[in-house]
Amino acid sequence: MNSAGIRFIKVDMQNIQTLKAIGIETFNEAFAHLNTPENMEDYLATAFANEKLAGEVNNPNSEFYMAQIDGNIVGYVKINHGPAQTDVKDDDALEVERIYVLKAFHGKKVGQLLFDKALDIAAQMKKTYIWLGVWEHNAKALAFYKKNGFEVFGSHPFWLGDDLQTDLMMKRYLD
């Protein structure tokens, strides 16, 4: 437990349904108002399918950590390295594929602490930089990553249902 009262729990097959629940809830909170119900339903059914999540949790090159406060899961982060990276595929890099926090906990440093957890892991693995993709219309996330020293270095397509969206690719070199 850290000074903010947050405990990190590494996800394994025992708590995969908790991961699924927080993943669906936080993605809905973040994007349902900006996308059609059909596209949200399609994406969530695919991205959080039991088989897909099991494959990701069992991948030795991916890790999920959930943030817990007072016994409640309030957010999570997914990191990838090596061949599990979705785009860059650089052995010197660590990807933050997902970082989501319940709206009720925005502004309470949960996202920052989850991000710091990813930075700590990248440093332990002796990575040169950390990278991620963020939707070009997610102003709050873009501001968060810029505040944390990230710079845009490209973009890639992201399908949400039948809607082709653009994620900006951002990276930050480690000290």
CNS distance restraints for C-alpha pairs under 8 A (distance, minus, plus):
assign (resid   1 and name CA) (resid   5 and name CA) 5.78 0.50 0.50
assign (resid   1 and name CA) (resid   6 and name CA) 5.48 0.50 0.50
assign (resid   1 and name CA) (resid   7 and name CA) 4.51 0.50 0.50
assign (resid   1 and name CA) (resid   8 and name CA) 7.38 0.50 0.50
assign (resid   2 and name CA) (resid   6 and name CA) 5.68 0.50 0.50
assign (resid   2 and name CA) (resid   7 and name CA) 6.66 0.50 0.50
assign (resid   4 and name CA) (resid 109 and name CA) 8.00 0.50 0.50
assign (resid   5 and name CA) (resid  69 and name CA) 6.23 0.50 0.50
assign (resid   5 and name CA) (resid  70 and name CA) 7.74 0.50 0.50
assign (resid   6 and name CA) (resid  67 and name CA) 6.18 0.50 0.50
assign (resid   6 and name CA) (resid  68 and name CA) 5.52 0.50 0.50
assign (resid   6 and name CA) (resid  69 and name CA) 5.09 0.50 0.50
assign (resid   6 and name CA) (resid 110 and name CA) 7.69 0.50 0.50
assign (resid   7 and name CA) (resid  67 and name CA) 5.79 0.50 0.50
assign (resid   7 and name CA) (resid  68 and name CA) 5.07 0.50 0.50
assign (resid   7 and name CA) (resid  69 and name CA) 6.57 0.50 0.50
assign (resid   8 and name CA) (resid  65 and name CA) 6.04 0.50 0.50
assign (resid   8 and name CA) (resid  66 and name CA) 5.59 0.50 0.50
assign (resid   8 and name CA) (resid  67 and name CA) 4.86 0.50 0.50
assign (resid   8 and name CA) (resid  68 and name CA) 6.25 0.50 0.50
assign (resid   9 and name CA) (resid  65 and name CA) 5.35 0.50 0.50
assign (resid   9 and name CA) (resid  66 and name CA) 5.13 0.50 0.50
assign (resid   9 and name CA) (resid  67 and name CA) 6.53 0.50 0.50
assign (resid   9 and name CA) (resid  68 and name CA) 7.34 0.50 0.50
assign (resid  10 and name CA) (resid  63 and name CA) 7.40 0.50 0.50
assign (resid  10 and name CA) (resid  64 and name CA) 5.92 0.50 0.50
assign (resid  10 and name CA) (resid  65 and name CA) 4.48 0.50 0.50
assign (resid  10 and name CA) (resid  66 and name CA) 6.49 0.50 0.50
assign (resid  11 and name CA) (resid  15 and name CA) 5.98 0.50 0.50
assign (resid  11 and name CA) (resid  16 and name CA) 6.45 0.50 0.50
assign (resid  11 and name CA) (resid  19 and name CA) 7.27 0.50 0.50
assign (resid  11 and name CA) (resid  57 and name CA) 6.99 0.50 0.50
assign (resid  11 and name CA) (resid  63 and name CA) 7.33 0.50 0.50
assign (resid  11 and name CA) (resid  64 and name CA) 5.33 0.50 0.50
assign (resid  11 and name CA) (resid  65 and name CA) 5.73 0.50 0.50
assign (resid  11 and name CA) (resid  66 and name CA) 6.95 0.50 0.50
assign (resid  12 and name CA) (resid  16 and name CA) 6.14 0.50 0.50
assign (resid  12 and name CA) (resid  57 and name CA) 6.14 0.50 0.50
assign (resid  12 and name CA) (resid  58 and name CA) 7.56 0.50 0.50
assign (resid  13 and name CA) (resid  54 and name CA) 7.03 0.50 0.50
assign (resid  13 and name CA) (resid  57 and name CA) 7.05 0.50 0.50
assign (resid  13 and name CA) (resid  58 and name CA) 7.83 0.50 0.50
assign (resid  15 and name CA) (resid  19 and name CA) 6.59 0.50 0.50
assign (resid  16 and name CA) (resid  20 and name CA) 6.20 0.50 0.50
assign (resid  16 and name CA) (resid  53 and name CA) 7.45 0.50 0.50
assign (resid  16 and name CA) (resid  54 and name CA) 7.42 0.50 0.50
assign (resid  16 and name CA) (resid  57 and name CA) 7.78 0.50 0.50
assign (resid  17 and name CA) (resid  21 and name CA) 6.20 0.50 0.50
assign (resid  18 and name CA) (resid  22 and name CA) 6.27 0.50 0.50
assign (resid  19 and name CA) (resid  23 and name CA) 5.88 0.50 0.50
assign (resid  19 and name CA) (resid  66 and name CA) 7.37 0.50 0.50
assign (resid  19 and name CA) (resid  76 and name CA) 7.80 0.50 0.50
assign (resid  20 and name CA) (resid  24 and name CA) 6.16 0.50 0.50
assign (resid  20 and name CA) (resid  48 and name CA) 6.02 0.50 0.50
assign (resid  20 and name CA) (resid  53 and name CA) 7.64 0.50 0.50
assign (resid  21 and name CA) (resid  25 and name CA) 6.12 0.50 0.50
assign (resid  22 and name CA) (resid  26 and name CA) 5.93 0.50 0.50
assign (resid  22 and name CA) (resid  73 and name CA) 7.20 0.50 0.50
assign (resid  22 and name CA) (resid  74 and name CA) 7.35 0.50 0.50
assign (resid  22 and name CA) (resid  75 and name CA) 6.66 0.50 0.50
assign (resid  22 and name CA) (resid  76 and name CA) 7.63 0.50 0.50
assign (resid  23 and name CA) (resid  27 and name CA) 6.06 0.50 0.50
assign (resid  23 and name CA) (resid  48 and name CA) 7.44 0.50 0.50
assign (resid  23 and name CA) (resid  76 and name CA) 7.71 0.50 0.50
assign (resid  23 and name CA) (resid 100 and name CA) 7.55 0.50 0.50
assign (resid  24 and name CA) (resid  28 and name CA) 6.06 0.50 0.50
assign (resid  24 and name CA) (resid  44 and name CA) 6.52 0.50 0.50
assign (resid  24 and name CA) (resid  48 and name CA) 7.19 0.50 0.50
assign (resid  25 and name CA) (resid  29 and name CA) 6.21 0.50 0.50
assign (resid  25 and name CA) (resid 102 and name CA) 7.56 0.50 0.50
assign (resid  26 and name CA) (resid  30 and name CA) 6.12 0.50 0.50
assign (resid  26 and name CA) (resid  75 and name CA) 7.51 0.50 0.50
assign (resid  26 and name CA) (resid 100 and name CA) 5.99 0.50 0.50
assign (resid  26 and name CA) (resid 101 and name CA) 6.14 0.50 0.50
assign (resid  26 and name CA) (resid 102 and name CA) 5.41 0.50 0.50
assign (resid  26 and name CA) (resid 103 and name CA) 7.53 0.50 0.50
assign (resid  27 and name CA) (resid  31 and name CA) 6.01 0.50 0.50
assign (resid  27 and name CA) (resid  32 and name CA) 7.55 0.50 0.50
assign (resid  27 and name CA) (resid 100 and name CA) 7.32 0.50 0.50
assign (resid  28 and name CA) (resid  32 and name CA) 4.90 0.50 0.50
assign (resid  28 and name CA) (resid  40 and name CA) 7.60 0.50 0.50
assign (resid  29 and name CA) (resid  33 and name CA) 7.90 0.50 0.50
assign (resid  29 and name CA) (resid 102 and name CA) 7.38 0.50 0.50
assign (resid  29 and name CA) (resid 103 and name CA) 6.88 0.50 0.50
assign (resid  30 and name CA) (resid 103 and name CA) 7.95 0.50 0.50
assign (resid  31 and name CA) (resid  35 and name CA) 6.40 0.50 0.50
assign (resid  32 and name CA) (resid  36 and name CA) 7.12 0.50 0.50
assign (resid  32 and name CA) (resid  37 and name CA) 6.96 0.50 0.50
assign (resid  32 and name CA) (resid  40 and name CA) 6.49 0.50 0.50
assign (resid  35 and name CA) (resid  39 and name CA) 6.63 0.50 0.50
assign (resid  35 and name CA) (resid  40 and name CA) 6.58 0.50 0.50
assign (resid  36 and name CA) (resid  40 and name CA) 6.26 0.50 0.50
assign (resid  37 and name CA) (resid  41 and name CA) 6.01 0.50 0.50
assign (resid  38 and name CA) (resid  42 and name CA) 6.11 0.50 0.50
assign (resid  38 and name CA) (resid 161 and name CA) 7.29 0.50 0.50
assign (resid  39 and name CA) (resid  43 and name CA) 6.08 0.50 0.50
assign (resid  39 and name CA) (resid 160 and name CA) 5.84 0.50 0.50
assign (resid  39 and name CA) (resid 161 and name CA) 4.11 0.50 0.50
assign (resid  39 and name CA) (resid 162 and name CA) 6.40 0.50 0.50
assign (resid  39 and name CA) (resid 163 and name CA) 7.21 0.50 0.50
assign (resid  40 and name CA) (resid  44 and name CA) 6.02 0.50 0.50
assign (resid  40 and name CA) (resid 160 and name CA) 6.91 0.50 0.50
assign (resid  40 and name CA) (resid 161 and name CA) 6.67 0.50 0.50
assign (resid  41 and name CA) (resid  45 and name CA) 5.99 0.50 0.50
assign (resid  41 and name CA) (resid 161 and name CA) 7.83 0.50 0.50
assign (resid  42 and name CA) (resid  46 and name CA) 6.34 0.50 0.50
assign (resid  42 and name CA) (resid 160 and name CA) 7.62 0.50 0.50
assign (resid  42 and name CA) (resid 161 and name CA) 5.27 0.50 0.50
assign (resid  43 and name CA) (resid  47 and name CA) 5.84 0.50 0.50
assign (resid  43 and name CA) (resid 160 and name CA) 5.59 0.50 0.50
assign (resid  43 and name CA) (resid 161 and name CA) 5.33 0.50 0.50
assign (resid  44 and name CA) (resid  48 and name CA) 5.56 0.50 0.50
assign (resid  44 and name CA) (resid  49 and name CA) 7.66 0.50 0.50
assign (resid  45 and name CA) (resid  49 and name CA) 5.62 0.50 0.50
assign (resid  46 and name CA) (resid  52 and name CA) 7.69 0.50 0.50
assign (resid  47 and name CA) (resid  52 and name CA) 6.89 0.50 0.50
assign (resid  47 and name CA) (resid  53 and name CA) 7.62 0.50 0.50
assign (resid  48 and name CA) (resid  52 and name CA) 6.60 0.50 0.50
assign (resid  48 and name CA) (resid  53 and name CA) 5.99 0.50 0.50
assign (resid  49 and name CA) (resid  53 and name CA) 6.19 0.50 0.50
assign (resid  50 and name CA) (resid  54 and name CA) 6.04 0.50 0.50
assign (resid  51 and name CA) (resid  55 and name CA) 6.21 0.50 0.50
assign (resid  52 and name CA) (resid  56 and name CA) 6.32 0.50 0.50
assign (resid  53 and name CA) (resid  57 and name CA) 6.04 0.50 0.50
assign (resid  54 and name CA) (resid  58 and name CA) 5.99 0.50 0.50
assign (resid  55 and name CA) (resid  59 and name CA) 6.05 0.50 0.50
assign (resid  56 and name CA) (resid  62 and name CA) 6.51 0.50 0.50
assign (resid  57 and name CA) (resid  62 and name CA) 6.80 0.50 0.50
assign (resid  57 and name CA) (resid  63 and name CA) 6.63 0.50 0.50
assign (resid  57 and name CA) (resid  64 and name CA) 7.11 0.50 0.50
assign (resid  58 and name CA) (resid  62 and name CA) 7.87 0.50 0.50
assign (resid  59 and name CA) (resid  63 and name CA) 7.86 0.50 0.50
assign (resid  59 and name CA) (resid  84 and name CA) 7.71 0.50 0.50
assign (resid  61 and name CA) (resid  80 and name CA) 5.73 0.50 0.50
assign (resid  61 and name CA) (resid  81 and name CA) 5.37 0.50 0.50
assign (resid  61 and name CA) (resid  82 and name CA) 6.27 0.50 0.50
assign (resid  61 and name CA) (resid  83 and name CA) 7.04 0.50 0.50
assign (resid  61 and name CA) (resid  84 and name CA) 5.55 0.50 0.50
assign (resid  62 and name CA) (resid  78 and name CA) 7.08 0.50 0.50
assign (resid  62 and name CA) (resid  79 and name CA) 5.61 0.50 0.50
assign (resid  62 and name CA) (resid  80 and name CA) 4.41 0.50 0.50
assign (resid  62 and name CA) (resid  81 and name CA) 6.53 0.50 0.50
assign (resid  62 and name CA) (resid  84 and name CA) 6.35 0.50 0.50
assign (resid  63 and name CA) (resid  78 and name CA) 5.69 0.50 0.50
assign (resid  63 and name CA) (resid  79 and name CA) 5.38 0.50 0.50
assign (resid  63 and name CA) (resid  80 and name CA) 6.62 0.50 0.50
assign (resid  64 and name CA) (resid  76 and name CA) 6.95 0.50 0.50
assign (resid  64 and name CA) (resid  77 and name CA) 5.64 0.50 0.50
assign (resid  64 and name CA) (resid  78 and name CA) 4.42 0.50 0.50
assign (resid  64 and name CA) (resid  79 and name CA) 6.50 0.50 0.50
assign (resid  65 and name CA) (resid  76 and name CA) 5.50 0.50 0.50
assign (resid  65 and name CA) (resid  77 and name CA) 5.44 0.50 0.50
assign (resid  65 and name CA) (resid  78 and name CA) 6.65 0.50 0.50
assign (resid  65 and name CA) (resid 114 and name CA) 7.92 0.50 0.50
assign (resid  66 and name CA) (resid  73 and name CA) 6.52 0.50 0.50
assign (resid  66 and name CA) (resid  74 and name CA) 7.50 0.50 0.50
assign (resid  66 and name CA) (resid  75 and name CA) 5.74 0.50 0.50
assign (resid  66 and name CA) (resid  76 and name CA) 4.12 0.50 0.50
assign (resid  66 and name CA) (resid  77 and name CA) 6.57 0.50 0.50
assign (resid  67 and name CA) (resid  73 and name CA) 5.67 0.50 0.50
assign (resid  67 and name CA) (resid  74 and name CA) 5.71 0.50 0.50
assign (resid  67 and name CA) (resid  75 and name CA) 5.18 0.50 0.50
assign (resid  67 and name CA) (resid  76 and name CA) 5.69 0.50 0.50
assign (resid  67 and name CA) (resid 110 and name CA) 7.39 0.50 0.50
assign (resid  67 and name CA) (resid 114 and name CA) 7.23 0.50 0.50
assign (resid  68 and name CA) (resid  72 and name CA) 5.23 0.50 0.50
assign (resid  68 and name CA) (resid  73 and name CA) 4.36 0.50 0.50
assign (resid  68 and name CA) (resid  74 and name CA) 5.83 0.50 0.50
assign (resid  68 and name CA) (resid  75 and name CA) 7.48 0.50 0.50
assign (resid  69 and name CA) (resid  73 and name CA) 6.52 0.50 0.50
assign (resid  69 and name CA) (resid  74 and name CA) 6.86 0.50 0.50
assign (resid  74 and name CA) (resid 101 and name CA) 5.84 0.50 0.50
assign (resid  74 and name CA) (resid 102 and name CA) 5.50 0.50 0.50
assign (resid  74 and name CA) (resid 105 and name CA) 6.98 0.50 0.50
assign (resid  75 and name CA) (resid  99 and name CA) 7.49 0.50 0.50
assign (resid  75 and name CA) (resid 100 and name CA) 5.38 0.50 0.50
assign (resid  75 and name CA) (resid 101 and name CA) 3.98 0.50 0.50
assign (resid  75 and name CA) (resid 102 and name CA) 5.94 0.50 0.50
assign (resid  75 and name CA) (resid 110 and name CA) 7.38 0.50 0.50
assign (resid  75 and name CA) (resid 111 and name CA) 7.65 0.50 0.50
assign (resid  76 and name CA) (resid  98 and name CA) 7.71 0.50 0.50
assign (resid  76 and name CA) (resid  99 and name CA) 5.76 0.50 0.50
assign (resid  76 and name CA) (resid 100 and name CA) 5.62 0.50 0.50
assign (resid  76 and name CA) (resid 101 and name CA) 6.58 0.50 0.50
assign (resid  76 and name CA) (resid 114 and name CA) 6.93 0.50 0.50
assign (resid  77 and name CA) (resid  96 and name CA) 7.26 0.50 0.50
assign (resid  77 and name CA) (resid  97 and name CA) 7.67 0.50 0.50
assign (resid  77 and name CA) (resid  98 and name CA) 5.40 0.50 0.50
assign (resid  77 and name CA) (resid  99 and name CA) 4.28 0.50 0.50
assign (resid  77 and name CA) (resid 100 and name CA) 6.59 0.50 0.50
assign (resid  77 and name CA) (resid 114 and name CA) 6.16 0.50 0.50
assign (resid  77 and name CA) (resid 115 and name CA) 7.53 0.50 0.50
assign (resid  77 and name CA) (resid 118 and name CA) 7.76 0.50 0.50
assign (resid  78 and name CA) (resid  96 and name CA) 5.99 0.50 0.50
assign (resid  78 and name CA) (resid  97 and name CA) 5.55 0.50 0.50
assign (resid  78 and name CA) (resid  98 and name CA) 5.02 0.50 0.50
assign (resid  78 and name CA) (resid  99 and name CA) 6.50 0.50 0.50
assign (resid  79 and name CA) (resid  94 and name CA) 6.90 0.50 0.50
assign (resid  79 and name CA) (resid  95 and name CA) 5.49 0.50 0.50
assign (resid  79 and name CA) (resid  96 and name CA) 4.55 0.50 0.50
assign (resid  79 and name CA) (resid  97 and name CA) 5.66 0.50 0.50
assign (resid  79 and name CA) (resid  98 and name CA) 7.20 0.50 0.50
assign (resid  79 and name CA) (resid 118 and name CA) 6.90 0.50 0.50
assign (resid  80 and name CA) (resid  84 and name CA) 5.40 0.50 0.50
assign (resid  80 and name CA) (resid  85 and name CA) 5.14 0.50 0.50
assign (resid  80 and name CA) (resid  86 and name CA) 7.98 0.50 0.50
assign (resid  80 and name CA) (resid  94 and name CA) 5.91 0.50 0.50
assign (resid  80 and name CA) (resid  95 and name CA) 5.01 0.50 0.50
assign (resid  80 and name CA) (resid  96 and name CA) 6.52 0.50 0.50
assign (resid  80 and name CA) (resid  97 and name CA) 6.85 0.50 0.50
assign (resid  81 and name CA) (resid  85 and name CA) 5.48 0.50 0.50
assign (resid  81 and name CA) (resid  89 and name CA) 7.66 0.50 0.50
assign (resid  81 and name CA) (resid  90 and name CA) 7.90 0.50 0.50
assign (resid  81 and name CA) (resid  91 and name CA) 6.88 0.50 0.50
assign (resid  81 and name CA) (resid  93 and name CA) 6.61 0.50 0.50
assign (resid  81 and name CA) (resid  94 and name CA) 4.91 0.50 0.50
assign (resid  81 and name CA) (resid  95 and name CA) 6.20 0.50 0.50
assign (resid  82 and name CA) (resid  89 and name CA) 6.08 0.50 0.50
assign (resid  82 and name CA) (resid  90 and name CA) 6.48 0.50 0.50
assign (resid  82 and name CA) (resid  91 and name CA) 5.11 0.50 0.50
assign (resid  82 and name CA) (resid  93 and name CA) 7.74 0.50 0.50
assign (resid  82 and name CA) (resid  94 and name CA) 7.77 0.50 0.50
assign (resid  83 and name CA) (resid  89 and name CA) 5.88 0.50 0.50
assign (resid  84 and name CA) (resid  89 and name CA) 7.56 0.50 0.50
assign (resid  85 and name CA) (resid  89 and name CA) 5.32 0.50 0.50
assign (resid  85 and name CA) (resid  90 and name CA) 7.96 0.50 0.50
assign (resid  85 and name CA) (resid  94 and name CA) 7.62 0.50 0.50
assign (resid  85 and name CA) (resid  95 and name CA) 6.09 0.50 0.50
assign (resid  86 and name CA) (resid  95 and name CA) 7.95 0.50 0.50
assign (resid  86 and name CA) (resid  97 and name CA) 7.76 0.50 0.50
assign (resid  89 and name CA) (resid  93 and name CA) 7.69 0.50 0.50
assign (resid  91 and name CA) (resid 127 and name CA) 7.75 0.50 0.50
assign (resid  92 and name CA) (resid 126 and name CA) 7.76 0.50 0.50
assign (resid  92 and name CA) (resid 127 and name CA) 4.83 0.50 0.50
assign (resid  92 and name CA) (resid 128 and name CA) 5.26 0.50 0.50
assign (resid  92 and name CA) (resid 129 and name CA) 6.76 0.50 0.50
assign (resid  93 and name CA) (resid 122 and name CA) 7.83 0.50 0.50
assign (resid  93 and name CA) (resid 127 and name CA) 5.33 0.50 0.50
assign (resid  93 and name CA) (resid 128 and name CA) 5.93 0.50 0.50
assign (resid  93 and name CA) (resid 129 and name CA) 5.05 0.50 0.50
assign (resid  93 and name CA) (resid 130 and name CA) 5.46 0.50 0.50
assign (resid  93 and name CA) (resid 131 and name CA) 7.07 0.50 0.50
assign (resid  94 and name CA) (resid 122 and name CA) 6.08 0.50 0.50
assign (resid  94 and name CA) (resid 127 and name CA) 6.58 0.50 0.50
assign (resid  94 and name CA) (resid 129 and name CA) 6.60 0.50 0.50
assign (resid  94 and name CA) (resid 130 and name CA) 4.77 0.50 0.50
assign (resid  94 and name CA) (resid 131 and name CA) 6.36 0.50 0.50
assign (resid  95 and name CA) (resid 130 and name CA) 5.71 0.50 0.50
assign (resid  95 and name CA) (resid 131 and name CA) 4.92 0.50 0.50
assign (resid  95 and name CA) (resid 132 and name CA) 5.51 0.50 0.50
assign (resid  96 and name CA) (resid 118 and name CA) 7.18 0.50 0.50
assign (resid  96 and name CA) (resid 130 and name CA) 7.21 0.50 0.50
assign (resid  96 and name CA) (resid 131 and name CA) 6.27 0.50 0.50
assign (resid  96 and name CA) (resid 132 and name CA) 5.17 0.50 0.50
assign (resid  97 and name CA) (resid 132 and name CA) 5.97 0.50 0.50
assign (resid  97 and name CA) (resid 133 and name CA) 7.08 0.50 0.50
assign (resid  99 and name CA) (resid 111 and name CA) 7.11 0.50 0.50
assign (resid  99 and name CA) (resid 114 and name CA) 7.30 0.50 0.50
assign (resid  99 and name CA) (resid 115 and name CA) 7.53 0.50 0.50
assign (resid 100 and name CA) (resid 111 and name CA) 7.05 0.50 0.50
assign (resid 101 and name CA) (resid 105 and name CA) 6.57 0.50 0.50
assign (resid 101 and name CA) (resid 106 and name CA) 6.70 0.50 0.50
assign (resid 101 and name CA) (resid 110 and name CA) 6.94 0.50 0.50
assign (resid 101 and name CA) (resid 111 and name CA) 6.25 0.50 0.50
assign (resid 102 and name CA) (resid 106 and name CA) 6.75 0.50 0.50
assign (resid 105 and name CA) (resid 109 and name CA) 7.98 0.50 0.50
assign (resid 105 and name CA) (resid 110 and name CA) 6.88 0.50 0.50
assign (resid 106 and name CA) (resid 110 and name CA) 7.18 0.50 0.50
assign (resid 106 and name CA) (resid 111 and name CA) 7.50 0.50 0.50
assign (resid 109 and name CA) (resid 113 and name CA) 6.12 0.50 0.50
assign (resid 110 and name CA) (resid 114 and name CA) 6.18 0.50 0.50
assign (resid 111 and name CA) (resid 115 and name CA) 6.08 0.50 0.50
assign (resid 112 and name CA) (resid 116 and name CA) 6.02 0.50 0.50
assign (resid 113 and name CA) (resid 117 and name CA) 6.15 0.50 0.50
assign (resid 114 and name CA) (resid 118 and name CA) 6.54 0.50 0.50
assign (resid 115 and name CA) (resid 119 and name CA) 6.33 0.50 0.50
assign (resid 116 and name CA) (resid 120 and name CA) 6.11 0.50 0.50
assign (resid 117 and name CA) (resid 121 and name CA) 6.33 0.50 0.50
assign (resid 118 and name CA) (resid 122 and name CA) 6.17 0.50 0.50
assign (resid 119 and name CA) (resid 123 and name CA) 6.15 0.50 0.50
assign (resid 119 and name CA) (resid 130 and name CA) 7.60 0.50 0.50
assign (resid 120 and name CA) (resid 124 and name CA) 6.18 0.50 0.50
assign (resid 121 and name CA) (resid 125 and name CA) 6.14 0.50 0.50
assign (resid 122 and name CA) (resid 126 and name CA) 6.12 0.50 0.50
assign (resid 122 and name CA) (resid 127 and name CA) 5.29 0.50 0.50
assign (resid 122 and name CA) (resid 129 and name CA) 7.75 0.50 0.50
assign (resid 122 and name CA) (resid 130 and name CA) 7.17 0.50 0.50
assign (resid 123 and name CA) (resid 127 and name CA) 5.98 0.50 0.50
assign (resid 123 and name CA) (resid 174 and name CA) 7.47 0.50 0.50
assign (resid 127 and name CA) (resid 174 and name CA) 7.48 0.50 0.50
assign (resid 128 and name CA) (resid 173 and name CA) 6.00 0.50 0.50
assign (resid 128 and name CA) (resid 174 and name CA) 5.69 0.50 0.50
assign (resid 129 and name CA) (resid 171 and name CA) 6.79 0.50 0.50
assign (resid 129 and name CA) (resid 172 and name CA) 5.55 0.50 0.50
assign (resid 129 and name CA) (resid 173 and name CA) 4.11 0.50 0.50
assign (resid 129 and name CA) (resid 174 and name CA) 5.16 0.50 0.50
assign (resid 130 and name CA) (resid 171 and name CA) 5.61 0.50 0.50
assign (resid 130 and name CA) (resid 172 and name CA) 5.44 0.50 0.50
assign (resid 130 and name CA) (resid 173 and name CA) 6.41 0.50 0.50
assign (resid 130 and name CA) (resid 174 and name CA) 7.21 0.50 0.50
assign (resid 131 and name CA) (resid 169 and name CA) 7.13 0.50 0.50
assign (resid 131 and name CA) (resid 170 and name CA) 5.54 0.50 0.50
assign (resid 131 and name CA) (resid 171 and name CA) 4.10 0.50 0.50
assign (resid 131 and name CA) (resid 172 and name CA) 6.37 0.50 0.50
assign (resid 132 and name CA) (resid 169 and name CA) 5.71 0.50 0.50
assign (resid 132 and name CA) (resid 170 and name CA) 5.49 0.50 0.50
assign (resid 132 and name CA) (resid 171 and name CA) 6.50 0.50 0.50
assign (resid 133 and name CA) (resid 155 and name CA) 7.64 0.50 0.50
assign (resid 133 and name CA) (resid 156 and name CA) 7.87 0.50 0.50
assign (resid 133 and name CA) (resid 167 and name CA) 5.39 0.50 0.50
assign (resid 133 and name CA) (resid 168 and name CA) 5.39 0.50 0.50
assign (resid 133 and name CA) (resid 169 and name CA) 4.37 0.50 0.50
assign (resid 133 and name CA) (resid 170 and name CA) 6.19 0.50 0.50
assign (resid 134 and name CA) (resid 138 and name CA) 7.03 0.50 0.50
assign (resid 134 and name CA) (resid 141 and name CA) 7.16 0.50 0.50
assign (resid 134 and name CA) (resid 142 and name CA) 6.99 0.50 0.50
assign (resid 134 and name CA) (resid 167 and name CA) 4.88 0.50 0.50
assign (resid 134 and name CA) (resid 168 and name CA) 5.29 0.50 0.50
assign (resid 134 and name CA) (resid 169 and name CA) 6.54 0.50 0.50
assign (resid 134 and name CA) (resid 170 and name CA) 7.71 0.50 0.50
assign (resid 135 and name CA) (resid 165 and name CA) 7.39 0.50 0.50
assign (resid 135 and name CA) (resid 166 and name CA) 5.97 0.50 0.50
assign (resid 135 and name CA) (resid 167 and name CA) 4.17 0.50 0.50
assign (resid 135 and name CA) (resid 168 and name CA) 6.10 0.50 0.50
assign (resid 136 and name CA) (resid 142 and name CA) 7.78 0.50 0.50
assign (resid 136 and name CA) (resid 166 and name CA) 6.03 0.50 0.50
assign (resid 136 and name CA) (resid 167 and name CA) 5.42 0.50 0.50
assign (resid 136 and name CA) (resid 168 and name CA) 5.66 0.50 0.50
assign (resid 138 and name CA) (resid 142 and name CA) 6.21 0.50 0.50
assign (resid 139 and name CA) (resid 143 and name CA) 6.09 0.50 0.50
assign (resid 140 and name CA) (resid 144 and name CA) 6.26 0.50 0.50
assign (resid 141 and name CA) (resid 145 and name CA) 6.21 0.50 0.50
assign (resid 142 and name CA) (resid 146 and name CA) 6.11 0.50 0.50
assign (resid 143 and name CA) (resid 147 and name CA) 6.04 0.50 0.50
assign (resid 144 and name CA) (resid 148 and name CA) 6.34 0.50 0.50
assign (resid 145 and name CA) (resid 149 and name CA) 6.48 0.50 0.50
assign (resid 145 and name CA) (resid 150 and name CA) 5.41 0.50 0.50
assign (resid 146 and name CA) (resid 150 and name CA) 4.86 0.50 0.50
assign (resid 146 and name CA) (resid 151 and name CA) 6.48 0.50 0.50
assign (resid 149 and name CA) (resid 172 and name CA) 5.94 0.50 0.50
assign (resid 150 and name CA) (resid 170 and name CA) 5.72 0.50 0.50
assign (resid 150 and name CA) (resid 171 and name CA) 5.03 0.50 0.50
assign (resid 150 and name CA) (resid 172 and name CA) 4.60 0.50 0.50
assign (resid 151 and name CA) (resid 170 and name CA) 5.12 0.50 0.50
assign (resid 151 and name CA) (resid 171 and name CA) 5.55 0.50 0.50
assign (resid 151 and name CA) (resid 172 and name CA) 6.56 0.50 0.50
assign (resid 152 and name CA) (resid 168 and name CA) 6.46 0.50 0.50
assign (resid 152 and name CA) (resid 169 and name CA) 5.63 0.50 0.50
assign (resid 152 and name CA) (resid 170 and name CA) 4.20 0.50 0.50
assign (resid 152 and name CA) (resid 171 and name CA) 6.60 0.50 0.50
assign (resid 153 and name CA) (resid 168 and name CA) 7.71 0.50 0.50
assign (resid 153 and name CA) (resid 169 and name CA) 5.76 0.50 0.50
assign (resid 153 and name CA) (resid 170 and name CA) 5.59 0.50 0.50
assign (resid 153 and name CA) (resid 171 and name CA) 6.95 0.50 0.50
assign (resid 154 and name CA) (resid 168 and name CA) 6.02 0.50 0.50
assign (resid 154 and name CA) (resid 169 and name CA) 5.03 0.50 0.50
assign (resid 154 and name CA) (resid 170 and name CA) 7.17 0.50 0.50
assign (resid 155 and name CA) (resid 166 and name CA) 6.63 0.50 0.50
assign (resid 155 and name CA) (resid 167 and name CA) 5.52 0.50 0.50
assign (resid 155 and name CA) (resid 168 and name CA) 4.31 0.50 0.50
assign (resid 155 and name CA) (resid 169 and name CA) 4.96 0.50 0.50
assign (resid 156 and name CA) (resid 166 and name CA) 5.86 0.50 0.50
assign (resid 156 and name CA) (resid 167 and name CA) 5.42 0.50 0.50
assign (resid 156 and name CA) (resid 168 and name CA) 6.60 0.50 0.50
assign (resid 156 and name CA) (resid 169 and name CA) 7.03 0.50 0.50
assign (resid 157 and name CA) (resid 164 and name CA) 6.54 0.50 0.50
assign (resid 157 and name CA) (resid 165 and name CA) 5.80 0.50 0.50
assign (resid 157 and name CA) (resid 166 and name CA) 4.78 0.50 0.50
assign (resid 157 and name CA) (resid 167 and name CA) 6.12 0.50 0.50
assign (resid 158 and name CA) (resid 164 and name CA) 5.88 0.50 0.50
assign (resid 158 and name CA) (resid 165 and name CA) 5.06 0.50 0.50
assign (resid 158 and name CA) (resid 166 and name CA) 5.72 0.50 0.50
assign (resid 158 and name CA) (resid 167 and name CA) 6.33 0.50 0.50
assign (resid 159 and name CA) (resid 163 and name CA) 5.71 0.50 0.50
assign (resid 159 and name CA) (resid 164 and name CA) 4.70 0.50 0.50
assign (resid 159 and name CA) (resid 165 and name CA) 5.98 0.50 0.50
assign (resid 160 and name CA) (resid 164 and name CA) 6.50 0.50 0.50
assign (resid 160 and name CA) (resid 165 and name CA) 7.09 0.50 0.50
